[in-house]
């Protein structure tokens, strides 16, 4: 076997390993310690759709589904909202709140929910302060020309279910930027949270 063939095989093998890593490992993130199930939901502040300050401690008393979404510019986040509309009523009928926390802007994200005729609550994390506090910052996560309007950094897509006492019962960070938790899983986790 010639050295050229050996080099070609070696490069092909290295390429295959790199492709495997890219597809299976890139973007994998551990759950931040603050957000592990069994931990109290950290106290954080955001802004609601009316521009009023809100705090996470105000969620005590009812189970809550918190979704950290990048915004309507992200097709995966838009699909997540669309998929969630099929189970929105089931979640709300259990007495749970459904809150989407987004970096910006609320107006365009609200249009997505209005289009699907659902009453999600939106909280704004305009300066990514909550995102940083909770360990969910994705540096350089806004692709292409979107960064001109939305900035370079964004939130890592994350779903949480919090029980009535403010204890995190479920946390799922997207493994890759394109995956999101199944809405039926979130519904099941709300049901479990009501039994705790």
N, CA, C and O of each residue as an XYZ file, in Angstrom:
784
protein
N       0.854     -1.174      0.000
C       0.000      0.000      0.000
C       0.901      1.239      0.000
O       1.843      1.324      0.788
N       0.618      2.176     -0.864
C       1.462      3.364     -0.984
C       1.193      4.336      0.161
O       0.143      4.287      0.801
N       2.144      5.207      0.405
C       1.992      6.186      1.474
C       0.848      7.158      1.167
O       0.209      7.664      2.089
N       0.587      7.419     -0.100
C      -0.518      8.295     -0.486
C      -1.848      7.679     -0.070
O      -2.725      8.374      0.443
N      -1.997      6.378     -0.291
C      -3.229      5.689      0.088
C      -3.379      5.685      1.615
O      -4.475      5.893      2.135
N      -2.278      5.448      2.323
C      -2.319      5.437      3.788
C      -2.726      6.810      4.320
O      -3.540      6.912      5.238
N      -2.158      7.854      3.740
C      -2.515      9.225      4.158
C      -3.985      9.500      3.866
O      -4.680     10.100      4.686
N      -4.460      9.063      2.699
C      -5.864      9.279      2.339
C      -6.792      8.553      3.314
O      -7.805      9.108      3.739
N      -6.449      7.317      3.665
C      -7.266      6.547      4.610
C      -7.252      7.207      5.983
O      -8.289      7.305      6.640
N      -6.075      7.660      6.416
C      -5.943      8.329      7.716
C      -6.775      9.602      7.758
O      -7.469      9.869      8.739
N      -6.700     10.395      6.676
C      -7.491     11.634      6.616
C      -8.990     11.339      6.596
O      -9.776     12.046      7.227
N      -9.379     10.299      5.870
C     -10.792      9.920      5.824
C     -11.273      9.485      7.205
O     -12.374      9.845      7.622
N     -10.459      8.718      7.909
C     -10.822      8.277      9.256
C     -10.921      9.463     10.209
O     -11.847      9.546     11.016
N      -9.965     10.375     10.109
C      -9.997     11.571     10.956
C     -11.236     12.411     10.651
O     -11.865     12.960     11.555
N     -11.576     12.502      9.361
C     -12.779     13.235      8.966
C     -14.037     12.592      9.518
O     -14.956     13.283      9.959
N     -14.079     11.269      9.495
C     -15.253     10.548     10.021
C     -15.384     10.769     11.520
O     -16.490     10.963     12.024
N     -14.265     10.742     12.236
C     -14.292     10.992     13.682
C     -14.750     12.425     13.957
O     -15.566     12.661     14.848
N     -14.226     13.367     13.197
C     -14.627     14.769     13.376
C     -16.109     14.952     13.081
O     -16.795     15.677     13.801
N     -16.611     14.310     12.037
C     -18.042     14.406     11.706
C     -18.889     13.790     12.804
O     -19.924     14.343     13.175
N     -18.458     12.643     13.332
C     -19.186     12.012     14.432
C     -19.241     12.947     15.620
O     -20.303     13.130     16.214
N     -18.087     13.557     15.984
C     -18.052     14.477     17.114
C     -18.996     15.656     16.878
O     -19.747     16.052     17.770
N     -18.948     16.203     15.677
C     -19.785     17.356     15.338
C     -21.266     17.029     15.512
O     -22.019     17.820     16.079
N     -21.679     15.864     15.023
C     -23.088     15.486     15.058
C     -23.557     15.045     16.433
O     -24.720     15.253     16.780
N     -22.679     14.441     17.224
C     -23.129     13.866     18.490
C     -22.721     14.651     19.724
O     -23.382     14.550     20.758
N     -21.657     15.426     19.645
C     -21.163     16.075     20.844
C     -21.283     17.591     20.829
O     -21.421     18.213     21.882
N     -21.233     18.179     19.668
C     -21.244     19.636     19.602
C     -22.509     20.182     20.249
O     -23.619     19.765     19.920
N     -22.331     21.096     21.149
C     -23.467     21.738     21.779
C     -23.977     21.016     23.016
O     -24.831     21.559     23.718
N     -23.492     19.819     23.312
C     -23.958     19.142     24.508
C     -23.542     19.954     25.723
O     -22.384     20.352     25.851
N     -24.480     20.193     26.601
C     -24.193     20.975     27.795
C     -24.743     20.253     29.005
O     -25.825     19.667     28.965
N     -23.995     20.304     30.057
C     -24.482     19.759     31.319
C     -25.500     20.729     31.906
O     -25.437     21.934     31.659
N     -26.430     20.198     32.679
C     -27.387     21.053     33.368
C     -26.634     21.872     34.409
O     -25.911     21.311     35.232
N     -26.797     23.198     34.381
C     -26.121     24.019     35.391
C     -26.548     23.574     36.797
O     -27.708     23.221     37.006
N     -25.625     23.590     37.751
C     -25.948     23.134     39.118
C     -27.178     23.813     39.709
O     -27.948     23.176     40.428
N     -27.374     25.099     39.414
C     -28.531     25.832     39.943
C     -29.869     25.264     39.473
O     -30.895     25.455     40.126
N     -29.853     24.561     38.333
C     -31.101     24.134     37.704
C     -31.351     22.633     37.807
O     -32.242     22.109     37.138
N     -30.590     21.951     38.622
C     -30.781     20.501     38.753
C     -32.093     20.209     39.464
O     -32.454     20.909     40.410
N     -32.819     19.172     39.012
C     -34.055     18.791     39.699
C     -33.808     18.566     41.191
O     -32.802     17.983     41.598
N     -34.756     19.047     41.987
C     -34.642     18.977     43.441
C     -34.142     20.274     44.045
O     -34.227     20.464     45.258
N     -33.620     21.176     43.214
C     -33.132     22.473     43.676
C     -34.265     23.493     43.643
O     -35.169     23.389     42.814
N     -34.223     24.474     44.537
C     -35.202     25.552     44.429
C     -34.920     26.399     43.180
O     -33.766     26.625     42.817
N     -35.978     26.852     42.545
C     -35.797     27.741     41.392
C     -35.116     29.006     41.880
O     -35.621     29.650     42.800
N     -33.981     29.386     41.292
C     -33.313     30.618     41.734
C     -34.219     31.833     41.570
O     -35.049     31.897     40.663
N     -34.039     32.778     42.457
C     -34.786     34.030     42.374
C     -34.171     34.863     41.252
O     -32.987     35.194     41.294
N     -34.972     35.193     40.264
C     -34.492     36.063     39.199
C     -35.578     37.038     38.803
O     -36.757     36.835     39.095
N     -35.166     38.095     38.136
C     -36.080     39.171     37.731
C     -36.098     39.281     36.214
O     -35.081     39.114     35.541
N     -37.291     39.567     35.702
C     -37.460     39.786     34.265
C     -38.514     40.874     34.097
O     -38.920     41.519     35.063
N     -38.945     41.064     32.864
C     -39.979     42.055     32.541
C     -41.104     41.326     31.823
O     -40.847     40.517     30.932
N     -42.368     41.608     32.208
C     -43.478     40.961     31.513
C     -43.862     41.754     30.274
O     -43.236     42.761     29.945
N     -44.899     41.287     29.593
C     -45.288     41.909     28.318
C     -45.743     43.349     28.454
O     -45.675     44.120     27.496
N     -46.206     43.714     29.641
C     -46.648     45.088     29.857
C     -45.494     46.000     30.280
O     -45.687     47.196     30.497
N     -44.294     45.424     30.394
C     -43.140     46.214     30.807
C     -42.963     46.272     32.309
O     -42.125     47.024     32.807
N     -43.753     45.477     33.047
C     -43.661     45.472     34.499
C     -42.648     44.439     34.973
O     -42.489     43.389     34.351
N     -41.956     44.738     36.083
C     -40.997     43.767     36.605
C     -41.715     42.551     37.191
O     -42.772     42.676     37.809
N     -41.130     41.385     36.988
C     -41.653     40.145     37.561
C     -40.476     39.393     38.187
O     -39.320     39.581     37.808
N     -40.807     38.540     39.153
C     -39.777     37.743     39.824
C     -40.200     36.286     39.815
O     -41.390     35.971     39.852
N     -39.235     35.421     39.768
C     -39.523     33.990     39.747
C     -40.196     33.528     41.037
O     -40.957     32.561     41.010
N     -39.941     34.188     42.160
C     -40.571     33.778     43.416
C     -42.088     33.983     43.384
O     -42.813     33.394     44.186
N     -42.560     34.810     42.464
C     -44.006     35.034     42.328
C     -44.719     33.823     41.743
O     -45.949     33.780     41.723
N     -43.959     32.839     41.267
C     -44.557     31.657     40.654
C     -44.996     30.624     41.690
O     -45.716     29.683     41.356
N     -44.575     30.788     42.931
C     -44.953     29.827     43.968
C     -46.473     29.748     44.067
O     -47.172     30.753     43.935
N     -46.968     28.543     44.299
C     -48.406     28.355     44.455
C     -49.038     27.596     43.313
O     -50.128     27.044     43.461
N     -48.373     27.560     42.182
C     -48.888     26.754     41.068
C     -47.702     26.166     40.313
O     -46.631     26.770     40.265
N     -47.895     24.986     39.724
C     -46.790     24.442     38.926
C     -46.559     25.346     37.713
O     -47.477     26.007     37.229
N     -45.335     25.361     37.244
C     -44.992     26.250     36.137
C     -44.081     25.530     35.157
O     -43.150     24.823     35.544
N     -44.374     25.728     33.877
C     -43.477     25.301     32.813
C     -42.750     26.560     32.347
O     -43.376     27.521     31.900
N     -41.433     26.543     32.455
C     -40.608     27.650     31.993
C     -39.839     27.189     30.763
O     -39.140     26.176     30.795
N     -39.976     27.936     29.694
C     -39.240     27.631     28.469
C     -38.360     28.818     28.127
O     -38.851     29.930     27.936
N     -37.071     28.582     28.051
C     -36.131     29.613     27.612
C     -35.961     29.445     26.115
O     -35.386     28.460     25.652
N     -36.466     30.412     25.359
C     -36.441     30.332     23.897
C     -35.628     31.486     23.331
O     -35.572     32.574     23.904
N     -35.004     31.222     22.201
C     -34.099     32.209     21.606
C     -34.844     33.345     20.912
O     -34.324     34.458     20.824
N     -36.031     33.085     20.428
C     -36.795     34.130     19.755
C     -37.408     33.612     18.477
O     -37.123     32.494     18.046
N     -38.259     34.437     17.867
C     -38.973     33.974     16.674
C     -38.077     33.895     15.442
O     -38.488     33.345     14.421
N     -36.867     34.432     15.517
C     -35.922     34.290     14.403
C     -35.416     32.864     14.305
O     -34.892     32.457     13.268
N     -35.569     32.101     15.383
C     -35.068     30.725     15.429
C     -36.173     29.768     14.985
O     -37.196     29.663     15.661
N     -35.991     29.067     13.866
C     -37.049     28.176     13.378
C     -37.355     27.032     14.343
O     -38.480     26.535     14.374
N     -36.371     26.613     15.123
C     -36.587     25.521     16.071
C     -37.432     25.992     17.249
O     -38.258     25.239     17.764
N     -37.226     27.242     17.677
C     -38.052     27.802     18.747
C     -39.481     28.022     18.255
O     -40.435     27.750     18.983
N     -39.636     28.512     17.027
C     -40.980     28.711     16.464
C     -41.719     27.380     16.357
O     -42.916     27.299     16.635
N     -40.996     26.342     15.952
C     -41.616     25.016     15.868
C     -42.003     24.517     17.259
O     -43.039     23.873     17.422
N     -41.174     24.811     18.258
C     -41.478     24.410     19.621
C     -42.777     25.055     20.095
O     -43.625     24.389     20.689
N     -42.932     26.344     19.833
C     -44.169     27.040     20.220
C     -45.352     26.425     19.489
O     -46.405     26.200     20.085
N     -45.183     26.156     18.212
C     -46.256     25.533     17.427
C     -46.646     24.181     18.008
O     -47.833     23.895     18.166
N     -45.653     23.341     18.332
C     -45.940     22.016     18.888
C     -46.592     22.116     20.262
O     -47.428     21.287     20.623
N     -46.209     23.121     21.013
C     -46.741     23.282     22.355
C     -48.214     23.676     22.345
O     -48.940     23.401     23.300
N     -48.649     24.312     21.279
C     -50.051     24.736     21.218
C     -51.009     23.545     21.292
O     -52.146     23.692     21.739
N     -50.558     22.374     20.858
C     -51.421     21.193     20.892
C     -51.679     20.713     22.317
O     -52.672     20.033     22.574
N     -50.790     21.066     23.242
C     -50.925     20.614     24.630
C     -51.096     21.781     25.600
O     -51.165     21.583     26.813
N     -51.162     22.976     25.068
C     -51.277     24.165     25.909
C     -52.480     24.068     26.842
O     -52.347     24.276     28.049
N     -53.631     23.761     26.302
C     -54.858     23.711     27.110
C     -54.750     22.639     28.192
O     -55.203     22.855     29.316
N     -54.154     21.483     27.870
C     -53.996     20.420     28.868
C     -53.123     20.889     30.034
O     -53.409     20.586     31.192
N     -52.074     21.619     29.723
C     -51.176     22.121     30.771
C     -51.891     23.150     31.632
O     -51.826     23.085     32.860
N     -52.569     24.091     31.004
C     -53.274     25.150     31.730
C     -54.414     24.570     32.566
O     -54.656     25.020     33.687
N     -55.119     23.568     32.021
C     -56.237     22.955     32.748
C     -55.774     22.261     34.031
O     -56.579     22.036     34.935
N     -54.502     21.923     34.117
C     -53.963     21.347     35.355
C     -53.641     22.429     36.391
O     -53.197     22.126     37.498
N     -53.868     23.681     36.023
C     -53.585     24.789     36.930
C     -52.161     25.308     36.826
O     -51.710     26.083     37.669
N     -51.462     24.881     35.797
C     -50.066     25.291     35.628
C     -49.965     26.580     34.827
O     -50.842     26.917     34.032
N     -48.874     27.284     35.062
C     -48.540     28.455     34.262
C     -47.570     28.015     33.178
O     -46.799     27.073     33.364
N     -47.613     28.695     32.059
C     -46.698     28.421     30.953
C     -46.038     29.736     30.574
O     -46.687     30.642     30.052
N     -44.742     29.831     30.842
C     -44.027     31.087     30.632
C     -42.850     30.853     29.692
O     -42.031     29.959     29.905
N     -42.787     31.672     28.654
C     -41.657     31.653     27.733
C     -40.767     32.842     28.067
O     -41.227     33.983     28.104
N     -39.504     32.568     28.307
C     -38.542     33.618     28.622
C     -37.636     33.767     27.408
O     -37.009     32.808     26.957
N     -37.581     34.977     26.895
C     -36.880     35.222     25.637
C     -35.997     36.461     25.760
O     -36.339     37.393     26.489
N     -34.867     36.482     25.058
C     -34.013     37.666     25.127
C     -34.671     38.912     24.539
O     -34.566     39.993     25.119
N     -35.341     38.782     23.411
C     -36.010     39.912     22.771
C     -36.420     39.554     21.368
O     -35.972     38.531     20.851
N     -37.229     40.329     20.743
C     -38.142     41.292     21.348
C     -39.483     40.623     21.641
O     -39.871     39.673     20.961
N     -40.173     41.114     22.635
C     -41.451     40.520     23.028
C     -42.508     40.642     21.940
O     -43.310     39.730     21.740
N     -42.507     41.768     21.239
C     -43.579     42.017     20.262
C     -43.619     40.926     19.192
O     -44.685     40.406     18.863
N     -42.465     40.591     18.661
C     -42.457     39.608     17.579
C     -42.717     38.206     18.108
O     -43.363     37.401     17.437
N     -42.222     37.905     19.303
C     -42.486     36.593     19.889
C     -43.967     36.460     20.206
O     -44.545     35.391     20.011
N     -44.585     37.524     20.689
C     -46.015     37.514     21.001
C     -46.836     37.243     19.741
O     -47.860     36.562     19.802
N     -46.393     37.769     18.607
C     -47.127     37.533     17.354
C     -47.211     36.054     17.019
O     -48.211     35.586     16.474
N     -46.146     35.316     17.351
C     -46.159     33.867     17.108
C     -47.266     33.222     17.919
O     -48.033     32.418     17.391
N     -47.358     33.567     19.205
C     -48.399     32.986     20.059
C     -49.787     33.436     19.617
O     -50.732     32.647     19.644
N     -49.917     34.695     19.210
C     -51.212     35.184     18.724
C     -51.643     34.428     17.467
O     -52.824     34.130     17.287
N     -50.694     34.127     16.618
C     -50.994     33.390     15.399
C     -51.599     32.033     15.729
O     -52.524     31.573     15.059
N     -51.063     31.395     16.772
C     -51.562     30.070     17.154
C     -52.715     30.148     18.153
O     -53.227     29.120     18.597
N     -53.126     31.381     18.508
C     -54.264     31.609     19.402
C     -54.087     30.926     20.763
O     -54.955     30.177     21.210
N     -52.972     31.191     21.398
C     -52.712     30.674     22.737
C     -52.286     31.818     23.644
O     -51.758     32.833     23.189
N     -52.524     31.635     24.924
C     -52.204     32.672     25.905
C     -50.966     32.309     26.707
O     -51.044     32.094     27.917
N     -49.831     32.240     26.036
C     -48.589     32.060     26.760
C     -48.247     33.372     27.460
O     -48.620     34.448     26.994
N     -47.547     33.275     28.566
C     -46.968     34.465     29.190
C     -45.538     34.587     28.684
O     -44.821     33.592     28.577
N     -45.134     35.799     28.379
C     -43.775     36.048     27.920
C     -43.063     36.947     28.912
O     -43.588     37.977     29.335
N     -41.866     36.539     29.271
C     -41.003     37.358     30.108
C     -39.776     37.708     29.280
O     -39.233     36.879     28.550
N     -39.362     38.942     29.415
C     -38.228     39.446     28.648
C     -36.958     39.456     29.498
O     -36.943     39.978     30.613
N     -35.914     38.878     28.956
C     -34.580     38.896     29.554
C     -33.687     39.686     28.596
O     -32.760     39.147     27.993
N     -33.991     40.964     28.477
C     -33.411     41.830     27.452
C     -31.885     41.885     27.476
O     -31.251     41.854     26.421
N     -31.305     41.963     28.632
C     -29.848     42.095     28.736
C     -29.173     40.741     28.985
O     -27.974     40.683     29.255
N     -29.944     39.658     28.892
C     -29.440     38.300     29.140
C     -28.920     38.127     30.565
O     -28.081     37.263     30.819
N     -29.415     38.945     31.497
C     -28.972     38.851     32.894
C     -29.440     37.540     33.523
O     -28.672     36.869     34.213
N     -30.707     37.175     33.283
C     -31.233     35.921     33.824
C     -30.497     34.742     33.188
O     -30.104     33.795     33.869
N     -30.323     34.821     31.886
C     -29.624     33.776     31.145
C     -28.235     33.531     31.727
O     -27.828     32.383     31.910
N     -27.515     34.600     32.015
C     -26.176     34.466     32.601
C     -26.254     33.952     34.028
O     -25.473     33.083     34.416
N     -27.187     34.478     34.817
C     -27.341     34.058     36.209
C     -27.572     32.550     36.319
O     -27.053     31.904     37.229
N     -28.349     31.995     35.390
C     -28.714     30.585     35.451
C     -27.740     29.670     34.706
O     -27.896     28.450     34.727
N     -26.748     30.247     34.057
C     -25.750     29.437     33.354
C     -26.225     28.943     32.001
O     -25.800     27.881     31.546
N     -27.109     29.707     31.343
C     -27.696     29.285     30.067
C     -27.223     30.119     28.872
O     -27.801     30.018     27.790
N     -26.200     30.926     29.047
C     -25.731     31.798     27.966
C     -25.079     30.978     26.854
O     -24.249     30.107     27.112
N     -25.465     31.270     25.630
C     -24.807     30.685     24.466
C     -24.081     31.819     23.749
O     -24.688     32.598     23.014
N     -22.791     31.896     23.971
C     -21.993     32.963     23.343
C     -21.926     32.730     21.840
O     -21.676     31.615     21.383
N     -22.151     33.790     21.084
C     -22.075     33.705     19.630
C     -23.139     32.803     19.026
O     -22.944     32.262     17.937
N     -24.259     32.636     19.715
C     -25.284     31.694     19.264
C     -26.256     32.233     18.229
O     -27.056     31.475     17.680
N     -26.202     33.526     17.955
C     -27.118     34.102     16.966
C     -26.431     34.046     15.604
O     -25.381     34.660     15.416
N     -27.015     33.314     14.653
C     -26.328     33.099     13.376
C     -26.504     34.238     12.371
O     -27.443     35.031     12.448
N     -25.573     34.284     11.436
C     -25.691     35.151     10.257
C     -25.984     36.597     10.566
O     -25.450     37.172     11.515
N     -26.842     37.175      9.748
C     -27.185     38.589      9.875
C     -28.144     38.879     11.014
O     -28.381     40.042     11.340
N     -28.702     37.837     11.627
C     -29.614     38.069     12.751
C     -28.908     38.804     13.887
O     -29.549     39.511     14.665
N     -27.595     38.638     13.981
C     -26.887     39.262     15.096
C     -26.922     40.786     15.032
O     -26.703     41.450     16.045
N     -27.194     41.347     13.854
C     -27.288     42.810     13.754
C     -28.481     43.332     14.545
O     -28.413     44.404     15.146
N     -29.569     42.576     14.544
C     -30.773     43.004     15.256
C     -30.850     42.438     16.665
O     -31.351     43.102     17.574
N     -30.357     41.211     16.857
C     -30.563     40.520     18.128
C     -29.302     40.385     18.969
O     -29.362     39.844     20.074
N     -28.159     40.862     18.477
C     -26.918     40.690     19.220
C     -26.291     39.334     18.926
O     -26.918     38.492     18.283
N     -25.093     39.117     19.376
C     -24.380     37.875     19.067
C     -24.731     36.734     20.006
O     -24.746     35.575     19.593
N     -25.016     37.048     21.272
C     -25.254     36.016     22.274
C     -26.749     35.787     22.474
O     -27.572     36.664     22.212
N     -27.077     34.585     22.945
C     -28.481     34.256     23.180
C     -28.569     33.230     24.300
O     -27.568     32.900     24.937
N     -29.759     32.738     24.528
C     -30.003     31.748     25.570
C     -29.901     30.344     24.982
O     -30.267     30.115     23.830
N     -29.399     29.406     25.788
C     -29.403     28.006     25.375
C     -30.818     27.477     25.616
O     -31.310     27.579     26.740
N     -31.493     26.916     24.606
C     -32.875     26.458     24.782
C     -32.995     25.455     25.938
O     -32.301     24.439     25.986
N     -33.892     25.779     26.853
C     -34.038     24.995     28.082
C     -35.499     24.947     28.491
O     -36.228     25.928     28.339
N     -35.925     23.805     29.009
C     -37.274     23.638     29.542
C     -37.178     23.200     30.990
O     -36.349     22.361     31.341
N     -38.035     23.773     31.832
C     -38.086     23.384     33.242
C     -39.537     23.263     33.684
O     -40.420     23.960     33.184
N     -39.757     22.372     34.622
C     -41.042     22.283     35.311
C     -40.742     22.481     36.786
O     -39.888     21.813     37.368
N     -41.472     23.422     37.372
C     -41.293     23.789     38.772
C     -42.590     23.478     39.505
O     -43.675     23.741     38.985
N     -42.486     22.917     40.714
C     -43.706     22.570     41.452
C     -44.258     23.771     42.206
O     -43.716     24.872     42.110
N     -45.340     23.562     42.959
C     -46.026     24.666     43.643
C     -45.170     25.305     44.731
O     -45.405     26.453     45.109
N     -44.182     24.574     45.235
C     -43.299     25.117     46.278
C     -42.070     25.802     45.683
O     -41.212     26.282     46.425
N     -41.976     25.852     44.365
C     -40.831     26.500     43.735
C     -39.622     25.597     43.592
O     -38.502     26.077     43.418
N     -39.840     24.284     43.665
C     -38.750     23.323     43.511
C     -38.730     22.829     42.062
O     -39.763     22.458     41.504
N     -37.551     22.833     41.473
C     -37.407     22.348     40.099
C     -37.593     20.834     40.101
O     -36.902     20.124     40.832
N     -38.514     20.343     39.293
C     -38.779     18.908     39.199
C     -38.254     18.308     37.896
O     -38.079     17.094     37.793
N     -38.005     19.157     36.908
C     -37.561     18.664     35.600
C     -36.777     19.772     34.926
O     -37.196     20.929     34.924
N     -35.641     19.414     34.355
C     -34.849     20.350     33.557
C     -34.324     19.608     32.342
O     -33.762     18.519     32.461
N     -34.512     20.205     31.172
C     -33.925     19.632     29.957
C     -33.332     20.745     29.113
O     -34.037     21.636     28.639
N     -32.022     20.674     28.935
C     -31.352     21.562     27.998
C     -31.344     20.862     26.650
O     -31.122     19.653     26.572
N     -31.584     21.612     25.600
C     -31.507     21.016     24.264
C     -30.124     20.417     24.077
O     -29.118     21.043     24.408
N     -30.079     19.216     23.551
C     -28.795     18.558     23.326
C     -28.059     19.225     22.168
O     -26.845     19.423     22.207
N     -28.813     19.556     21.159
C     -28.303     20.292     20.009
C     -29.251     21.462     19.816
O     -30.363     21.463     20.344
N     -28.827     22.416     19.091
C     -29.618     23.627     18.944
C     -30.970     23.359     18.287
O     -31.879     24.182     18.391
N     -31.114     22.219     17.613
C     -32.339     21.944     16.872
C     -33.371     21.136     17.642
O     -34.533     21.107     17.235
N     -33.000     20.475     18.740
C     -33.985     19.626     19.426
C     -34.653     20.379     20.572
O     -34.066     21.281     21.170
N     -35.869     19.997     20.859
C     -36.650     20.573     21.951
C     -37.419     19.446     22.620
O     -37.696     18.431     21.981
N     -37.774     19.600     23.902
C     -38.506     18.530     24.571
C     -39.899     18.353     23.974
O     -40.525     19.308     23.515
N     -40.355     17.136     23.991
C     -41.693     16.797     23.521
C     -42.721     17.434     24.467
O     -42.607     17.265     25.681
N     -43.719     18.160     23.948
C     -44.729     18.759     24.818
C     -45.428     17.745     25.716
O     -45.818     18.081     26.834
N     -45.593     16.514     25.244
C     -46.218     15.487     26.083
C     -45.351     15.179     27.290
O     -45.867     14.869     28.364
N     -44.043     15.260     27.124
C     -43.133     15.063     28.254
C     -43.354     16.160     29.287
O     -43.426     15.887     30.485
N     -43.464     17.412     28.817
C     -43.699     18.526     29.739
C     -45.022     18.348     30.473
O     -45.101     18.593     31.677
N     -46.054     17.926     29.762
C     -47.354     17.680     30.377
C     -47.237     16.599     31.455
O     -47.780     16.747     32.549
N     -46.531     15.522     31.142
C     -46.320     14.454     32.120
C     -45.563     14.932     33.343
O     -45.857     14.518     34.464
N     -44.585     15.808     33.127
C     -43.805     16.333     34.253
C     -44.641     17.269     35.125
O     -44.452     17.316     36.340
N     -45.558     18.008     34.515
C     -46.475     18.850     35.315
C     -47.347     17.952     36.183
O     -47.548     18.241     37.362
N     -47.863     16.878     35.619
C     -48.685     15.945     36.392
C     -47.894     15.376     37.579
O     -48.416     15.272     38.689
N     -46.640     15.013     37.333
C     -45.789     14.497     38.427
C     -45.559     15.562     39.484
O     -45.589     15.273     40.680
N     -45.328     16.799     39.043
C     -45.066     17.893     39.990
C     -46.268     18.132     40.893
O     -46.103     18.527     42.047
N     -47.462     17.900     40.390
C     -48.667     18.097     41.202
C     -48.794     17.031     42.291
O     -49.506     17.229     43.276
N     -48.113     15.918     42.117
C     -48.197     14.840     43.109
C     -47.152     14.969     44.202
O     -47.187     14.229     45.185
N     -46.219     15.907     44.039
C     -45.151     16.047     45.055
C     -45.583     16.916     46.198
O     -44.812     17.137     47.132
